[in-house]
Amino acid sequence: MWWRRAGWFVLIWAASVTLLGMIAYLIRLMIL
């Protein structure tokens, strides 16, 4: 069941990228 593990990895990666993007956006709003 390697595809299930790969699916979890993609899901966690997408969530972390989205979270980092939101944090960067908030920091940019605070600076401006």
C-alpha distance matrix in Angstrom:
0.0 3.8 5.5 5.7 7.0 9.0 10.2 11.5 13.1 14.8 16.0 17.5 19.0 20.6 22.0 23.4 25.0 26.5 27.8 29.4 30.9 32.5 33.8 35.3 36.9 38.4 39.8 41.3 42.9 44.4 45.8 47.4
3.8 0.0 3.8 5.4 5.2 6.2 8.6 10.0 10.6 12.3 14.2 15.5 16.4 18.3 20.1 21.1 22.4 24.3 25.8 26.9 28.5 30.3 31.6 32.8 34.5 36.2 37.4 38.8 40.6 42.1 43.3 45.0
5.5 3.8 0.0 3.8 5.4 4.9 6.0 8.6 9.6 10.3 12.1 14.2 15.0 16.2 18.2 19.8 20.7 22.3 24.1 25.5 26.6 28.4 30.1 31.2 32.6 34.5 35.9 37.1 38.7 40.5 41.8 43.1
5.7 5.4 3.8 0.0 3.8 5.4 5.0 6.3 8.6 9.9 10.5 12.4 14.1 15.3 16.6 18.4 19.9 21.1 22.6 24.4 25.7 27.1 28.7 30.2 31.6 33.1 34.7 36.2 37.6 39.2 40.7 42.2
7.0 5.2 5.4 3.8 0.0 3.8 5.4 5.2 6.2 8.7 9.9 10.7 12.2 14.3 15.4 16.6 18.3 20.0 21.1 22.5 24.3 25.9 27.0 28.5 30.3 31.7 32.9 34.6 36.3 37.6 39.0 40.7
9.0 6.2 4.9 5.4 3.8 0.0 3.8 5.4 5.0 6.2 8.6 9.9 10.4 12.2 14.2 15.3 16.3 18.2 19.8 20.9 22.3 24.3 25.6 26.7 28.4 30.2 31.4 32.7 34.5 36.1 37.3 38.8
10.2 8.6 6.0 5.0 5.4 3.8 0.0 3.8 5.4 5.2 6.1 8.6 9.8 10.6 12.3 14.3 15.3 16.5 18.3 20.0 21.0 22.6 24.4 25.7 26.9 28.7 30.3 31.6 33.0 34.8 36.2 37.6
11.5 10.0 8.6 6.3 5.2 5.4 3.8 0.0 3.8 5.5 5.0 6.1 8.5 9.9 10.6 12.2 14.2 15.3 16.4 18.3 19.9 21.1 22.5 24.2 25.7 27.0 28.5 30.2 31.6 33.0 34.6 36.3
13.1 10.6 9.6 8.6 6.2 5.0 5.4 3.8 0.0 3.8 5.4 5.3 6.0 8.6 9.9 10.6 12.1 14.2 15.3 16.4 18.2 20.0 21.0 22.3 24.2 25.8 26.9 28.4 30.2 31.6 32.8 34.6
14.8 12.3 10.3 9.9 8.7 6.2 5.2 5.5 3.8 0.0 3.8 5.5 5.0 6.0 8.5 9.9 10.4 12.1 14.1 15.2 16.3 18.3 19.9 20.9 22.3 24.3 25.6 26.8 28.5 30.2 31.5 32.8
16.0 14.2 12.1 10.5 9.9 8.6 6.1 5.0 5.4 3.8 0.0 3.8 5.5 5.2 6.2 8.7 10.0 10.7 12.3 14.3 15.4 16.6 18.4 20.0 21.1 22.7 24.4 25.8 27.1 28.8 30.4 31.8
17.5 15.5 14.2 12.4 10.7 9.9 8.6 6.1 5.3 5.5 3.8 0.0 3.8 5.5 5.1 6.1 8.6 9.9 10.5 12.2 14.2 15.3 16.4 18.2 19.9 21.1 22.5 24.2 25.7 27.0 28.6 30.3
19.0 16.4 15.0 14.1 12.2 10.4 9.8 8.5 6.0 5.0 5.5 3.8 0.0 3.8 5.5 5.2 6.1 8.6 9.9 10.6 12.2 14.3 15.3 16.4 18.3 20.0 21.1 22.4 24.3 25.8 27.0 28.6
20.6 18.3 16.2 15.3 14.3 12.2 10.6 9.9 8.6 6.0 5.2 5.5 3.8 0.0 3.8 5.5 5.2 6.1 8.6 9.9 10.5 12.3 14.3 15.3 16.4 18.4 20.0 21.0 22.6 24.4 25.8 27.0
22.0 20.1 18.2 16.6 15.4 14.2 12.3 10.6 9.9 8.5 6.2 5.1 5.5 3.8 0.0 3.8 5.5 5.1 6.1 8.6 9.9 10.6 12.3 14.2 15.3 16.5 18.4 19.9 21.1 22.6 24.4 25.9
23.4 21.1 19.8 18.4 16.6 15.3 14.3 12.2 10.6 9.9 8.7 6.1 5.2 5.5 3.8 0.0 3.8 5.4 5.0 6.1 8.5 9.9 10.5 12.2 14.1 15.3 16.4 18.2 19.9 21.0 22.5 24.3
25.0 22.4 20.7 19.9 18.3 16.3 15.3 14.2 12.1 10.4 10.0 8.6 6.1 5.2 5.5 3.8 0.0 3.8 5.4 5.1 6.1 8.7 9.9 10.5 12.2 14.3 15.3 16.4 18.4 20.0 21.1 22.5
26.5 24.3 22.3 21.1 20.0 18.2 16.5 15.3 14.2 12.1 10.7 9.9 8.6 6.1 5.1 5.4 3.8 0.0 3.8 5.5 5.1 6.2 8.7 9.9 10.5 12.4 14.3 15.3 16.5 18.5 20.1 21.2
27.8 25.8 24.1 22.6 21.1 19.8 18.3 16.4 15.3 14.1 12.3 10.5 9.9 8.6 6.1 5.0 5.4 3.8 0.0 3.8 5.4 5.2 6.2 8.6 9.8 10.6 12.3 14.2 15.4 16.6 18.5 20.1
29.4 26.9 25.5 24.4 22.5 20.9 20.0 18.3 16.4 15.2 14.3 12.2 10.6 9.9 8.6 6.1 5.1 5.5 3.8 0.0 3.8 5.5 5.1 6.1 8.5 9.9 10.5 12.2 14.2 15.3 16.5 18.4
30.9 28.5 26.6 25.7 24.3 22.3 21.0 19.9 18.2 16.3 15.4 14.2 12.2 10.5 9.9 8.5 6.1 5.1 5.4 3.8 0.0 3.8 5.5 5.1 6.1 8.7 9.9 10.5 12.3 14.3 15.4 16.6
32.5 30.3 28.4 27.1 25.9 24.3 22.6 21.1 20.0 18.3 16.6 15.3 14.3 12.3 10.6 9.9 8.7 6.2 5.2 5.5 3.8 0.0 3.8 5.5 5.0 6.2 8.6 9.8 10.5 12.4 14.3 15.4
33.8 31.6 30.1 28.7 27.0 25.6 24.4 22.5 21.0 19.9 18.4 16.4 15.3 14.3 12.3 10.5 9.9 8.7 6.2 5.1 5.5 3.8 0.0 3.8 5.4 5.1 6.2 8.6 9.8 10.6 12.4 14.3
35.3 32.8 31.2 30.2 28.5 26.7 25.7 24.2 22.3 20.9 20.0 18.2 16.4 15.3 14.2 12.2 10.5 9.9 8.6 6.1 5.1 5.5 3.8 0.0 3.8 5.5 5.1 6.2 8.7 9.9 10.6 12.4
36.9 34.5 32.6 31.6 30.3 28.4 26.9 25.7 24.2 22.3 21.1 19.9 18.3 16.4 15.3 14.1 12.2 10.5 9.8 8.5 6.1 5.0 5.4 3.8 0.0 3.8 5.5 5.1 6.2 8.7 10.0 10.7
38.4 36.2 34.5 33.1 31.7 30.2 28.7 27.0 25.8 24.3 22.7 21.1 20.0 18.4 16.5 15.3 14.3 12.4 10.6 9.9 8.7 6.2 5.1 5.5 3.8 0.0 3.8 5.4 5.0 6.2 8.7 10.0
39.8 37.4 35.9 34.7 32.9 31.4 30.3 28.5 26.9 25.6 24.4 22.5 21.1 20.0 18.4 16.4 15.3 14.3 12.3 10.5 9.9 8.6 6.2 5.1 5.5 3.8 0.0 3.8 5.4 5.1 6.2 8.7
41.3 38.8 37.1 36.2 34.6 32.7 31.6 30.2 28.4 26.8 25.8 24.2 22.4 21.0 19.9 18.2 16.4 15.3 14.2 12.2 10.5 9.8 8.6 6.2 5.1 5.4 3.8 0.0 3.8 5.4 5.1 6.2
42.9 40.6 38.7 37.6 36.3 34.5 33.0 31.6 30.2 28.5 27.1 25.7 24.3 22.6 21.1 19.9 18.4 16.5 15.4 14.2 12.3 10.5 9.8 8.7 6.2 5.0 5.4 3.8 0.0 3.8 5.5 5.3
44.4 42.1 40.5 39.2 37.6 36.1 34.8 33.0 31.6 30.2 28.8 27.0 25.8 24.4 22.6 21.0 20.0 18.5 16.6 15.3 14.3 12.4 10.6 9.9 8.7 6.2 5.1 5.4 3.8 0.0 3.8 5.6
45.8 43.3 41.8 40.7 39.0 37.3 36.2 34.6 32.8 31.5 30.4 28.6 27.0 25.8 24.4 22.5 21.1 20.1 18.5 16.5 15.4 14.3 12.4 10.6 10.0 8.7 6.2 5.1 5.5 3.8 0.0 3.8
47.4 45.0 43.1 42.2 40.7 38.8 37.6 36.3 34.6 32.8 31.8 30.3 28.6 27.0 25.9 24.3 22.5 21.2 20.1 18.4 16.6 15.4 14.3 12.4 10.7 10.0 8.7 6.2 5.3 5.6 3.8 0.0
